[in-house]
Structures are given as C-alpha cells and as structure tokens.
Amino acid sequence: MFNEIELKGLGLIFLYYLILIFPSIILCFNKKYFKNRKEFNNIIIGNIIYTILLSMCFYLFYEKIFTVFNISQGIINYAIYSGKILFIASSLFPIKYLIPGYIFHNKSKKISIIFAIAKIIDTLICMIIGFYLFDQKGILFAVPFSDVIYYIAYMYCYLKIFS
C-alpha cells in the first residue's frame, strides 16, 4: 500500500503534527484551565491562533522546513503532498483536543470517552471507504473529513448542550 518513501514522508508529517498539537495536549492534562469557561474560551482562541500561524508557516515555507532534515527529495515531496491534504483543517486542531478535555473535566467522562471511540471508528470507516474509492488519496482525505464532522459535533455540544 505505502512504500518506503511515502512512509518516511508521513513520518515527517507526524513530527510536524506533534509540534502543532503539543500545546493543546499539555493544556488537556491541567484541570485548572477547564474550571472557568471564559478563561477556557481564551485558551481555545490562543491555541487556534498558534495553530493558524504554524500552519501558515508550513504552507509558505514547507520546502525550507523539510530540507533541514538531510533526506531525499522524494521523501520531502511526499511529505509536502500528504501534509497539504492532512492539514486542510489544521487551524481547528485545538477544538479536537480541548473541547473533549472540557467535557471530560467538567461534564461527563462517559460522553468524552464515547466521543473518542466514535471518532476513531468514524476515521477508520472513512479511511476504508476512501481507500476503496480513491486509493491512497482517499486515506489521506479521510482524516480531515472525519475531523470536520467532529469539529461540528464538538462545537454543538460545547455551545448548546454544555452551556
């Protein structure tokens, strides 16, 4: 399915992904940020600005970022190609982590766990369907597609149900 060059390119994208989500993950483990809703909203906005800036850096300077690693041009090209697809909805990554964290810490651990399991299952189903319809490109597009579905669900829960 994926050859060595594509796997190494996806590895580069995974490193960038970790840098992008690291602040959101750190905040999720600190319960004090979830007590006051106004402060939590400011944290979400700050994280969204951070991810927008890093995503812009990726889209504008992707070639320079990946040439820091001493690797072949084929790996860099695939990392750029797959990164542009996988990071379509990257500016909303904090929503994917912080709102479930808010639900977990303040409302219901059970609902948060159900969301996490449903998102994993939904992403896998989208990947399988995408692979059968569009090959590897379908797998890459499945991730942002399922993310957008859950951004809508998370925002609905946060704004309507848990306000």
WOMO-V763736 format. One record per pair of residues at least 24 apart in sequence whose C-alpha atoms are under 6 Angstrom apart, sorted by the first residue. I is the first residue (numbers start at 1). GAP is how many residues later the second one is. D is the distance in whole Angstrom. If there is no record, write none. Layout:
i=I gap=GAP d=D
i=I gap=GAP d=D
//
This chain:
i=5 gap=70 d=5
i=9 gap=66 d=5
i=9 gap=69 d=5
i=9 gap=70 d=4
i=10 gap=69 d=6
i=13 gap=66 d=6
i=13 gap=70 d=6
i=24 gap=70 d=6
i=28 gap=73 d=6
i=34 gap=68 d=6
i=47 gap=47 d=6
i=48 gap=43 d=6
i=51 gap=40 d=5
i=52 gap=39 d=5
i=86 gap=58 d=6
i=89 gap=55 d=6
//
